[in-house]
Amino acid sequence: MECEIVDLLIHPELKQRFVEYAIDCPGIGSFATLADWIRDDLLEDSESVLIAVNDGKIIGFVSLLNECVCLDNDFRKPWIDFLFVNEECRNQHVGIKLLDAITRHAAGLGVNEVFLVTQLHKDYYEKQGFSITEETYDYNGGVNNVPMYVMVKTLVNH
């Protein structure tokens, strides 16, 4: 699927559309939290949100954050978080385009590694060059029955 990946912070005209879109996104993850951060201008200078746009419509997004939303992450940063693609646009490489764009963005900032967490999609991320560094049951403020995988990707800086 053809789509344009744009940096939301460079395109403030898309801000309100993104906030409304993220609030309405279904699935695991608190996309409304990210929408609130964008609406209230709470991202730090080194943090970003990239959005995928097709025919003027937002079809997905991903963020680069200094802290992991669901883990106490001590020294590790930055974190790729809130990766989402509309269901009808999945399996068309939109997620891969968003991951590639956010990792290139991080490399451009001089970052050597990026981290993410996942419960259900570790195989997908391994195919994109991430590797598991930790398996934990302690996330979202408590001990859980399903493991969360902490993954890392080493970047080539440009």
N, C-alpha and C positions, 0 to 999 in steps of 0.2 A: 504494500500500500504506500502510495506517495504521501508524504507528510513533511511539513517543515517543523524543525525543532527550534524554538525561540526561547530566549532567556526572559522570564517574566519581569525581572527587575529592570531590564533594558526596554521593555515594552509595557509601561504602566497603563496604557490604554486597554490592556487585556486583564487588568487586575480584578475588576468587579466581575467580569465574566468567569474568571478562574475561581473566585471565591464561591460564586453560586454553583459552579460545576462541581468543585471539590466537596461541598456540603452535601450534594445529592449523590455522590459516588457510593455504590454499594460495596460490601465486602468487609474482609478483616482489615482492621486498621482504622485509626481515627483520622480520616481525611479532613473532618471538620476542624480538628486541631490545627492542621496546616493552613486551612482557610482562615482561621482566626488570626494566626500569626501574620499571614499576608495582609489581611484587612487592617490589622493594627500596626503594621510596619515593624514587626518584632524580630525579623531576621537580622543577623549580624552581617557586616560587610563581606565576610568570607563565605557566607551561606548563599545558596542559590536554589531557584526552582526553574526547571526547564519544562516547557509544555510542547506537546505534539499537536499540530494544527493541520487539518485536512479540509480544503474548501471552506476556510473561514471558521470551521467548527473545532473546538478543543476535543481531542480524542484520547489524551493521556498526559501524564506528567511524571516527574521524578524530582527529588530534592537532594541537595548536598548540605548536610547539617553538621555542626560542631559537636553535637551530643546525640547519642542514641535515645530514641523516645522511650523504649521499653527496658533498657538495661542501665545499670549504673556502670558507666564505661570507663572510669578512671582516665587513663592516659591516651586511649585510642581516639583518633579522629583523622579525617572527617568520616561521616557516615552517609551512605546512600540510603535514603528512606523514602517512603510514600510512593513507590513505583506503582502506577496504575495505568491500565489501558482499557478503554471501553470494550465490553464483551464482544461486540460485533466486529471489532478491529483486531482482535487477538489472532495469533497464528499468522500474522502478516508482517512480522518483523518490526512492529512499532516499538515494542519493549526493548528490543536489541538496539534500535536507533537511539532510544532515550538513554539506555545504559552506556552506549558508546559515547554519546554526546556529554553525559555528565562525567564520565571518567576522563575524557579529553579536557573538559573544563577544569577538573581537579588537577590534572597534570600541568595545565597552563598556570595554575596557582603555585606550582612548585611542590605539590604533594607527591610523596613517593608511594603511598598506599591508601586505599579506600576500604572501608569496612561496611558490612551490612549484616542484618539478621533476617532469618527466615525460618518458618516452621515447615512449610509445605513445598517450597520450590528450590531446595538445595541442588537437585540435579540440573535444573535450568541454569542456575548461577554457575555451577561448575563448568557447564558448556560455554559460558561466557568468560572463563578464565579465573573465577573465584575459587578459593580453597577453604575448607573448614579449618578454623583455628580453635574452636571451642564448641562443646555441646553443653547447654545449661538448661536446668529446669527452674532456675530462679530468675524470673523476669516479671515485668508488670507489677512489681511490688509484692510478689509472693512466690511460693513454690507451686509448680504446675505439674500436670501429668504428661504433657506432650513436650518433647524437647524443642528448644530454640537453638538454631545453629548460627554461630558467629562466623562470618566468612570474610576473607581478605583478598584483595587483588593488588599485585604490585604493578605500578604504572611506569611507563617510559615517559620521562619528561621531555618536552619539546623546547 
